[in-house]
Amino acid sequence: MHTMSIMDGIIVFLIVGGLIQGYRKGLIKEAASLISVLLALFVAYRYSGDIAPILRENVPWPDSWGSEGMIGLLPVEQALSTVLAFVLLFIVTKILVSTVASVLTGIASLPILAQINRIGGAAFGLVKVLLVVMIAVNLLQLLPWSDGRDIVKESSLSQGILQMTPDLTGTDETVDQP
């Protein structure tokens, strides 16, 4: 019989926390939080180059920033306007998706829909946490850090995760259980 290691305790804590948080937020808000980050990154990456020239023309930059390059690379004005465009697009996209999610959550507050939303949120929260835990366990196993590999080796739950995801470790062999 195995005793529960510290890593097992952390995994259980994260799983329970993900379930509770997902249940409280509901499927719509849980999914929207993930979608909003991915969509905001995409929109900001895709369109910041188009918005940066508009900002360069309309934002008053100090005259000393204009043609001088940062260590011979980009002019400061160009670099800052691109970063500002990225940040603004990211924030605006996140706010828009969050607003849509709030409206949908309000619609889903009807008794039957609310329960489905909460149960779906718990399931989504569980899947989200399991993905993070799976990646963390595999990283601890792969990184050249013997303490990390020892932590994984002593954890029954980590061993189970490695058995379910052998492709991520680059081998079909599992680590011996203690």
NUVOLUM-766408 format. One line per 8 residues: number of its first residue (from 0); their letters; for each residue y, x, z of N, C-alpha, C, O, CB. Coordinates in steps of 0.2 Angstrom, whole numbers, padded with zeros to 4 digits. Last residue first. Glycine has a CB too. Layout:
NUM> A> Y/X/Z/Y/X/Z/Y/X/Z/Y/X/Z/Y/X/Z ~ ...
***
This chain:
177> PQDVTEDT> 0017/0038/-0033/0015/0042/-0026/0009/0040/-0023/0007/0042/-0018/0021/0042/-0022 ~ 0012/0038/-0050/0014/0035/-0044/0012/0039/-0038/0007/0042/-0038/0011/0027/-0044 ~ 0017/0049/-0063/0012/0047/-0058/0015/0043/-0052/0020/0045/-0050/0008/0053/-0056 ~ 0025/0041/-0077/0025/0046/-0071/0020/0044/-0066/0020/0038/-0065/0033/0047/-0068 ~ 0017/0038/-0092/0021/0036/-0086/0021/0042/-0081/0016/0046/-0081/0019/0029/-0084 ~ 0018/0042/-0109/0015/0044/-0103/0020/0041/-0097/0026/0042/-0098/0014/0051/-0102 ~ 0024/0041/-0121/0020/0035/-0119/0017/0036/-0112/0014/0032/-0110/0015/0034/-0124 ~ 0041/0047/-0122/0034/0048/-0121/0031/0041/-0120/0034/0037/-0117/0033/0053/-0116
169> GTLDPTMQ> 0055/0044/-0122/0052/0048/-0127/0045/0050/-0127/0043/0054/-0130/0056/0054/-0127 ~ 0059/0034/-0114/0059/0041/-0111/0056/0046/-0116/0056/0052/-0115/0054/0040/-0105 ~ 0060/0023/-0122/0066/0026/-0120/0065/0033/-0117/0070/0037/-0117/0069/0021/-0115 ~ 0046/0020/-0123/0050/0022/-0129/0056/0026/-0127/0059/0030/-0130/0051/0017/-0134 ~ 0042/0014/-0111/0040/0021/-0113/0044/0024/-0118/0045/0030/-0119/0033/0021/-0114 ~ 0046/0002/-0102/0050/0005/-0107/0048/0012/-0109/0053/0017/-0109/0057/0005/-0105 ~ 0036/-0002/-0093/0038/-0007/-0098/0043/-0004/-0104/0043/-0007/-0109/0042/-0012/-0094 ~ 0035/0010/-0086/0029/0008/-0089/0031/0002/-0095/0028/0002/-0100/0024/0005/-0084
161> LIGQSLSS> 0048/0010/-0080/0046/0016/-0085/0040/0014/-0089/0039/0015/-0095/0045/0022/-0081 ~ 0047/-0001/-0072/0052/-0001/-0077/0050/0004/-0082/0050/0003/-0088/0059/0001/-0074 ~ 0037/0004/-0063/0036/-0002/-0067/0041/-0002/-0073/0039/-0004/-0078/0037/-0008/-0063 ~ 0044/0015/-0057/0038/0016/-0061/0036/0010/-0065/0034/0011/-0071/0032/0017/-0056 ~ 0054/0007/-0050/0056/0012/-0056/0050/0014/-0060/0051/0014/-0066/0059/0018/-0053 ~ 0046/0001/-0041/0050/-0003/-0046/0052/0001/-0052/0051/-0001/-0057/0056/-0006/-0043 ~ 0042/0012/-0033/0037/0008/-0037/0040/0004/-0042/0038/0003/-0048/0033/0003/-0032 ~ 0049/0028/-0032/0050/0021/-0032/0045/0017/-0036/0044/0018/-0042/0057/0020/-0035
153> EKVIDRGD> 0046/0041/-0033/0045/0038/-0027/0046/0031/-0027/0044/0027/-0022/0049/0041/-0021 ~ 0051/0044/-0046/0044/0045/-0045/0042/0041/-0038/0036/0039/-0038/0042/0052/-0044 ~ 0065/0043/-0044/0061/0038/-0049/0054/0038/-0047/0050/0033/-0047/0062/0040/-0056 ~ 0067/0054/-0036/0069/0047/-0034/0065/0042/-0038/0062/0037/-0035/0076/0046/-0034 ~ 0063/0064/-0044/0059/0063/-0038/0061/0056/-0035/0056/0052/-0033/0061/0068/-0033 ~ 0073/0064/-0054/0066/0062/-0056/0062/0061/-0050/0057/0057/-0050/0063/0068/-0060 ~ 0084/0067/-0046/0084/0061/-0049/0077/0059/-0051/0075/0053/-0051/0088/0061/-0055 ~ 0080/0080/-0042/0081/0075/-0037/0081/0068/-0040/0078/0064/-0037/0087/0076/-0033
145> SWPLLQLL> 0080/0087/-0055/0074/0086/-0052/0074/0081/-0046/0070/0077/-0045/0071/0092/-0049 ~ 0088/0084/-0069/0090/0084/-0062/0083/0082/-0058/0081/0076/-0058/0096/0079/-0061 ~ 0090/0082/-0084/0087/0088/-0080/0090/0089/-0073/0093/0094/-0071/0089/0095/-0084 ~ 0086/0065/-0087/0091/0070/-0086/0088/0076/-0082/0083/0075/-0078/0097/0068/-0081 ~ 0076/0056/-0087/0077/0060/-0093/0082/0066/-0091/0081/0072/-0094/0080/0056/-0099 ~ 0076/0048/-0076/0070/0051/-0078/0071/0057/-0083/0068/0062/-0083/0065/0046/-0080 ~ 0089/0043/-0076/0087/0048/-0070/0081/0052/-0072/0080/0057/-0070/0086/0043/-0064 ~ 0088/0036/-0087/0093/0042/-0087/0091/0046/-0081/0090/0052/-0082/0100/0039/-0086
137> NVAIMVVL> 0079/0026/-0083/0077/0030/-0088/0082/0036/-0089/0079/0042/-0090/0078/0027/-0095 ~ 0087/0020/-0073/0081/0023/-0071/0079/0028/-0077/0076/0033/-0075/0075/0017/-0070 ~ 0098/0015/-0081/0099/0020/-0075/0093/0024/-0073/0093/0030/-0073/0102/0017/-0069 ~ 0092/0006/-0089/0095/0012/-0092/0096/0017/-0087/0095/0023/-0088/0102/0010/-0095 ~ 0087/-0003/-0080/0083/0000/-0084/0086/0007/-0087/0083/0012/-0088/0081/-0005/-0090 ~ 0099/-0007/-0074/0094/-0004/-0070/0089/0000/-0074/0088/0006/-0073/0090/-0009/-0065 ~ 0105/-0014/-0085/0108/-0008/-0082/0104/-0004/-0078/0104/0002/-0078/0114/-0011/-0077 ~ 0095/-0024/-0087/0097/-0019/-0093/0100/-0013/-0090/0099/-0007/-0091/0102/-0022/-0098
129> LVKVLGFA> 0096/-0031/-0075/0090/-0027/-0077/0091/-0022/-0083/0088/-0017/-0083/0085/-0033/-0080 ~ 0109/-0036/-0076/0107/-0031/-0071/0101/-0027/-0073/0101/-0021/-0072/0106/-0035/-0064 ~ 0107/-0045/-0087/0112/-0040/-0087/0111/-0034/-0082/0111/-0028/-0084/0119/-0043/-0086 ~ 0097/-0054/-0082/0096/-0049/-0088/0101/-0044/-0088/0099/-0038/-0090/0096/-0054/-0095 ~ 0104/-0059/-0071/0098/-0056/-0070/0096/-0051/-0076/0095/-0045/-0075/0092/-0061/-0069 ~ 0114/-0066/-0078/0116/-0061/-0073/0110/-0056/-0072/0110/-0050/-0071/0118/-0064/-0067 ~ 0107/-0075/-0085/0111/-0070/-0089/0112/-0064/-0084/0112/-0059/-0086/0117/-0073/-0092 ~ 0101/-0083/-0075/0097/-0079/-0079/0101/-0074/-0083/0098/-0068/-0084/0094/-0084/-0084
121> AGGIRNIQ> 0113/-0088/-0069/0109/-0084/-0065/0104/-0080/-0070/0103/-0074/-0068/0105/-0088/-0060 ~ 0118/-0095/-0080/0122/-0089/-0078/0118/-0085/-0073/0118/-0079/-0074/0128/-0092/-0074 ~ 0108/-0105/-0081/0109/-0100/-0086/0113/-0094/-0084/0111/-0089/-0086/0113/-0104/-0092 ~ 0112/-0111/-0069/0105/-0108/-0070/0105/-0103/-0075/0102/-0098/-0075/0100/-0114/-0071 ~ 0125/-0115/-0072/0124/-0111/-0066/0117/-0107/-0067/0116/-0101/-0066/0124/-0115/-0060 ~ 0123/-0124/-0083/0128/-0118/-0084/0126/-0113/-0078/0126/-0107/-0079/0135/-0120/-0083 ~ 0115/-0133/-0077/0112/-0129/-0083/0116/-0123/-0084/0114/-0118/-0085/0112/-0133/-0090 ~ 0124/-0139/-0068/0118/-0136/-0066/0115/-0131/-0071/0112/-0126/-0070/0113/-0141/-0064
113> ALIPLSAI> 0134/-0143/-0077/0136/-0138/-0072/0129/-0135/-0070/0129/-0129/-0069/0139/-0142/-0066 ~ 0127/-0153/-0084/0129/-0147/-0088/0131/-0142/-0083/0130/-0136/-0084/0136/-0149/-0092 ~ 0126/-0163/-0074/0120/-0160/-0078/0122/-0153/-0081/0118/-0149/-0080/0117/-0165/-0083 ~ 0140/-0165/-0070/0134/-0163/-0065/0128/-0160/-0069/0126/-0155/-0067/0132/-0170/-0062 ~ 0153/-0156/-0079/0149/-0162/-0078/0142/-0161/-0074/0140/-0155/-0075/0148/-0166/-0085 ~ 0158/-0144/-0082/0158/-0146/-0075/0155/-0152/-0074/0154/-0154/-0068/0165/-0146/-0072 ~ 0160/-0140/-0095/0153/-0140/-0092/0153/-0141/-0085/0148/-0140/-0082/0150/-0133/-0094 ~ 0174/-0140/-0096/0170/-0145/-0100/0163/-0146/-0097/0160/-0151/-0096/0170/-0144/-0107
105> GTLVSAVT> 0176/-0128/-0089/0179/-0135/-0087/0175/-0141/-0090/0174/-0146/-0086/0186/-0135/-0088 ~ 0170/-0119/-0097/0168/-0120/-0091/0170/-0127/-0088/0166/-0130/-0084/0170/-0114/-0086 ~ 0179/-0120/-0108/0172/-0122/-0109/0169/-0123/-0102/0165/-0128/-0102/0168/-0117/-0113 ~ 0191/-0115/-0102/0191/-0122/-0105/0184/-0124/-0106/0182/-0130/-0104/0194/-0122/-0112 ~ 0186/-0102/-0099/0188/-0106/-0094/0188/-0114/-0096/0186/-0118/-0092/0195/-0104/-0091 ~ 0184/-0097/-0112/0178/-0098/-0107/0180/-0102/-0102/0176/-0106/-0100/0176/-0091/-0105 ~ 0197/-0096/-0117/0192/-0101/-0120/0186/-0102/-0116/0183/-0108/-0115/0189/-0098/-0127 ~ 0201/-0087/-0108/0204/-0093/-0109/0200/-0098/-0112/0199/-0104/-0109/0211/-0093/-0112
97> SVLIKTVI> 0194/-0076/-0112/0193/-0078/-0105/0196/-0085/-0105/0193/-0090/-0101/0197/-0074/-0100 ~ 0198/-0073/-0125/0191/-0075/-0124/0190/-0078/-0117/0187/-0083/-0116/0186/-0069/-0125 ~ 0212/-0070/-0122/0210/-0076/-0126/0203/-0078/-0125/0202/-0084/-0125/0211/-0074/-0134 ~ 0210/-0059/-0114/0214/-0065/-0111/0212/-0071/-0115/0210/-0076/-0113/0221/-0064/-0111 ~ 0204/-0050/-0123/0201/-0052/-0117/0204/-0058/-0114/0200/-0062/-0112/0201/-0046/-0112 ~ 0214/-0049/-0133/0208/-0052/-0135/0204/-0054/-0129/0201/-0059/-0129/0204/-0047/-0139 ~ 0225/-0043/-0125/0226/-0049/-0128/0219/-0053/-0130/0218/-0059/-0129/0230/-0049/-0134 ~ 0218/-0030/-0122/0220/-0035/-0117/0221/-0042/-0120/0219/-0047/-0117/0227/-0033/-0113
89> FLLVFALV> 0217/-0025/-0135/0211/-0026/-0130/0213/-0031/-0125/0209/-0035/-0124/0209/-0019/-0127 ~ 0230/-0024/-0140/0224/-0028/-0143/0219/-0030/-0139/0216/-0035/-0139/0222/-0025/-0150 ~ 0235/-0015/-0131/0238/-0022/-0131/0233/-0026/-0135/0232/-0032/-0132/0244/-0022/-0135 ~ 0227/-0003/-0133/0227/-0007/-0126/0230/-0014/-0127/0227/-0018/-0124/0232/-0003/-0121 ~ 0230/-0001/-0146/0223/-0002/-0144/0223/-0006/-0138/0220/-0011/-0137/0220/0005/-0143 ~ 0244/0001/-0146/0241/-0004/-0150/0234/-0006/-0148/0232/-0012/-0147/0241/-0002/-0157 ~ 0245/0013/-0138/0248/0006/-0135/0245/0000/-0139/0244/-0005/-0136/0255/0007/-0136 ~ 0238/0022/-0146/0235/0020/-0140/0238/0014/-0137/0234/0009/-0135/0237/0026/-0134
81> TSLAQEVP> 0248/0022/-0157/0241/0020/-0158/0237/0018/-0151/0234/0013/-0151/0237/0026/-0161 ~ 0259/0026/-0150/0259/0019/-0153/0252/0017/-0155/0251/0011/-0154/0264/0019/-0160 ~ 0255/0039/-0146/0257/0034/-0141/0257/0027/-0144/0254/0022/-0141/0264/0035/-0138 ~ 0254/0045/-0159/0248/0045/-0154/0249/0039/-0149/0245/0036/-0148/0247/0052/-0151 ~ 0267/0044/-0164/0261/0041/-0168/0255/0040/-0163/0252/0035/-0163/0259/0046/-0174 ~ 0275/0051/-0155/0276/0044/-0156/0270/0041/-0160/0269/0035/-0158/0282/0044/-0161 ~ 0269/0064/-0156/0268/0060/-0150/0269/0053/-0151/0266/0049/-0148/0273/0063/-0144 ~ 0260/0068/-0171/0267/0067/-0167/0266/0063/-0161/0262/0058/-0161/0272/0064/-0172
73> LLGIMGES> 0245/0077/-0168/0248/0071/-0170/0255/0071/-0167/0256/0074/-0162/0245/0065/-0168 ~ 0245/0094/-0167/0241/0088/-0170/0245/0082/-0172/0248/0083/-0177/0236/0086/-0164 ~ 0252/0104/-0161/0251/0104/-0168/0246/0099/-0171/0244/0099/-0177/0248/0111/-0170 ~ 0254/0099/-0148/0250/0105/-0149/0248/0105/-0157/0242/0107/-0158/0244/0105/-0145 ~ 0260/0086/-0155/0256/0087/-0148/0252/0093/-0150/0246/0092/-0153/0253/0081/-0145 ~ 0274/0088/-0165/0267/0087/-0164/0265/0089/-0157/0267/0094/-0154/0263/0090/-0169 ~ 0289/0081/-0169/0286/0086/-0165/0279/0084/-0164/0277/0079/-0162/0289/0088/-0158 ~ 0296/0070/-0173/0292/0074/-0178/0288/0080/-0175/0284/0083/-0178/0297/0077/-0183
65> GWSDPWPV> 0299/0061/-0160/0298/0060/-0167/0293/0064/-0171/0288/0062/-0173/0304/0059/-0171 ~ 0303/0064/-0148/0296/0063/-0149/0294/0063/-0156/0288/0063/-0158/0294/0057/-0145 ~ 0317/0065/-0146/0313/0071/-0146/0306/0070/-0147/0302/0075/-0148/0314/0074/-0139 ~ 0321/0052/-0146/0322/0055/-0152/0318/0062/-0152/0315/0064/-0157/0329/0057/-0153 ~ 0310/0040/-0138/0315/0045/-0137/0315/0049/-0144/0310/0051/-0147/0313/0050/-0131 ~ 0307/0024/-0146/0304/0030/-0143/0310/0035/-0143/0315/0035/-0146/0299/0033/-0148 ~ 0307/0007/-0146/0312/0013/-0145/0309/0019/-0142/0308/0019/-0136/0319/0011/-0142 ~ 0297/-0001/-0157/0298/0002/-0150/0302/0008/-0150/0302/0012/-0154/0291/0004/-0147
57> NERLIPAI> 0296/-0003/-0171/0300/-0008/-0166/0301/-0006/-0159/0305/-0009/-0156/0296/-0014/-0167 ~ 0289/0007/-0177/0295/0005/-0180/0300/0001/-0175/0306/0001/-0175/0294/0001/-0186 ~ 0278/0008/-0169/0282/0014/-0170/0289/0012/-0173/0294/0015/-0171/0278/0019/-0176 ~ 0272/-0005/-0171/0275/-0003/-0164/0280/0003/-0165/0285/0004/-0162/0269/-0001/-0160 ~ 0268/-0004/-0184/0273/-0009/-0182/0276/-0007/-0176/0282/-0008/-0175/0270/-0016/-0182 ~ 0259/0006/-0184/0265/0007/-0187/0271/0002/-0186/0276/0004/-0185/0264/0007/-0195 ~ 0249/-0001/-0175/0252/0005/-0173/0259/0007/-0177/0264/0008/-0174/0248/0011/-0173 ~ 0242/-0010/-0182/0247/-0012/-0177/0252/-0007/-0175/0257/-0007/-0174/0244/-0016/-0171
49> DGSYRYAV> 0232/-0004/-0189/0236/-0008/-0193/0243/-0010/-0188/0248/-0011/-0191/0233/-0014/-0195 ~ 0225/0003/-0179/0228/0007/-0184/0233/0003/-0188/0238/0006/-0191/0223/0010/-0189 ~ 0220/-0008/-0172/0225/-0004/-0169/0229/0001/-0174/0235/0002/-0173/0222/0001/-0163 ~ 0209/-0015/-0177/0216/-0016/-0180/0221/-0012/-0176/0227/-0013/-0178/0217/-0023/-0178 ~ 0197/-0009/-0173/0197/-0011/-0180/0205/-0012/-0182/0207/-0010/-0187/0194/-0017/-0181 ~ 0198/-0007/-0159/0197/-0002/-0163/0198/-0003/-0171/0201/0001/-0174/0189/0000/-0163 ~ 0201/-0020/-0155/0206/-0015/-0154/0205/-0009/-0158/0209/-0006/-0161/0206/-0013/-0146 ~ 0190/-0027/-0159/0196/-0029/-0162/0201/-0023/-0161/0205/-0022/-0166/0199/-0036/-0158
41> FLALLVSI> 0180/-0020/-0151/0179/-0021/-0159/0186/-0022/-0162/0189/-0019/-0166/0174/-0026/-0161 ~ 0184/-0023/-0138/0184/-0016/-0141/0183/-0016/-0148/0187/-0012/-0152/0177/-0013/-0138 ~ 0184/-0037/-0138/0190/-0033/-0137/0190/-0026/-0140/0195/-0024/-0143/0192/-0033/-0130 ~ 0170/-0039/-0140/0175/-0041/-0145/0181/-0038/-0144/0184/-0036/-0149/0176/-0049/-0144 ~ 0165/-0033/-0128/0163/-0031/-0134/0168/-0033/-0140/0169/-0028/-0144/0156/-0033/-0136 ~ 0172/-0041/-0118/0173/-0033/-0118/0171/-0031/-0125/0175/-0027/-0128/0169/-0030/-0113 ~ 0168/-0054/-0121/0175/-0052/-0122/0176/-0044/-0122/0181/-0042/-0126/0179/-0055/-0116 ~ 0155/-0054/-0119/0157/-0054/-0126/0164/-0052/-0126/0166/-0049/-0131/0156/-0062/-0128
33> LSAAEKIL> 0155/-0052/-0105/0151/-0047/-0109/0154/-0048/-0116/0156/-0042/-0119/0144/-0048/-0109 ~ 0161/-0064/-0102/0164/-0057/-0099/0161/-0052/-0103/0164/-0047/-0105/0162/-0057/-0092 ~ 0154/-0074/-0108/0161/-0073/-0110/0163/-0066/-0108/0167/-0062/-0111/0166/-0078/-0108 ~ 0143/-0074/-0100/0142/-0072/-0107/0149/-0070/-0110/0150/-0066/-0113/0139/-0078/-0111 ~ 0149/-0079/-0088/0145/-0072/-0088/0144/-0070/-0095/0146/-0064/-0097/0138/-0074/-0085 ~ 0155/-0091/-0091/0159/-0085/-0089/0155/-0079/-0089/0158/-0074/-0091/0161/-0087/-0082 ~ 0143/-0098/-0095/0148/-0097/-0100/0153/-0092/-0098/0155/-0088/-0102/0153/-0104/-0100 ~ 0134/-0098/-0084/0132/-0094/-0091/0138/-0093/-0095/0139/-0088/-0098/0127/-0099/-0094
25> GKRYGQIL> 0142/-0094/-0068/0139/-0098/-0073/0138/-0095/-0080/0141/-0089/-0081/0144/-0104/-0074 ~ 0146/-0088/-0056/0150/-0088/-0062/0148/-0093/-0067/0152/-0096/-0071/0151/-0081/-0065 ~ 0135/-0091/-0048/0141/-0093/-0046/0146/-0093/-0052/0150/-0098/-0052/0144/-0088/-0040 ~ 0124/-0085/-0055/0124/-0092/-0053/0131/-0095/-0051/0133/-0100/-0053/0119/-0093/-0047 ~ 0128/-0072/-0056/0128/-0076/-0062/0127/-0083/-0060/0130/-0087/-0064/0121/-0074/-0065 ~ 0128/-0068/-0042/0135/-0068/-0046/0134/-0072/-0052/0139/-0076/-0054/0137/-0061/-0048 ~ 0114/-0070/-0040/0119/-0074/-0036/0126/-0074/-0040/0129/-0079/-0041/0121/-0071/-0029 ~ 0109/-0060/-0049/0107/-0068/-0049/0112/-0072/-0046/0114/-0077/-0048/0100/-0069/-0045
17> GGVILFVI> 0115/-0049/-0045/0116/-0051/-0052/0114/-0058/-0052/0118/-0062/-0056/0112/-0047/-0056 ~ 0110/-0048/-0032/0117/-0048/-0033/0118/-0051/-0040/0123/-0055/-0040/0120/-0041/-0032 ~ 0096/-0046/-0034/0098/-0052/-0031/0106/-0053/-0032/0108/-0059/-0033/0097/-0051/-0023 ~ 0097/-0034/-0041/0094/-0039/-0045/0097/-0046/-0041/0099/-0051/-0044/0087/-0039/-0045 ~ 0103/-0025/-0032/0106/-0026/-0038/0104/-0033/-0041/0108/-0036/-0044/0106/-0020/-0043 ~ 0092/-0025/-0022/0099/-0027/-0020/0103/-0029/-0027/0107/-0034/-0027/0103/-0022/-0016 ~ 0082/-0020/-0029/0081/-0027/-0027/0088/-0029/-0025/0090/-0035/-0027/0077/-0027/-0020 ~ 0087/-0007/-0031/0086/-0011/-0037/0085/-0018/-0035/0088/-0023/-0038/0079/-0009/-0040
9> IGDMISMT> 0088/-0002/-0018/0094/-0003/-0022/0093/-0007/-0028/0097/-0012/-0030/0097/0004/-0025 ~ 0075/-0002/-0014/0080/-0007/-0011/0086/-0008/-0015/0089/-0013/-0015/0081/-0003/-0004 ~ 0070/0007/-0023/0067/0001/-0023/0072/-0004/-0020/0074/-0010/-0023/0060/0000/-0020 ~ 0077/0019/-0018/0078/0016/-0025/0076/0009/-0026/0079/0005/-0029/0075/0021/-0030 ~ 0071/0020/-0005/0078/0018/-0006/0080/0015/-0013/0084/0011/-0013/0082/0024/-0004 ~ 0055/0011/-0006/0059/0017/-0006/0066/0015/-0006/0068/0009/-0007/0058/0022/-0012 ~ 0043/0003/0003/0049/0002/-0001/0053/0008/-0001/0055/0010/0005/0052/-0004/0000 ~ 0026/0009/0002/0032/0007/0006/0038/0007/0001/0038/0010/-0004/0033/0012/0012
1> HM> 0011/0003/-0004/0017/0007/-0005/0022/0004/0000/0023/-0002/0001/0019/0007/-0012 ~ -0006/0004/0000/0000/0000/0000/0006/0004/0000/0007/0009/0004/0000/-0005/0006
***
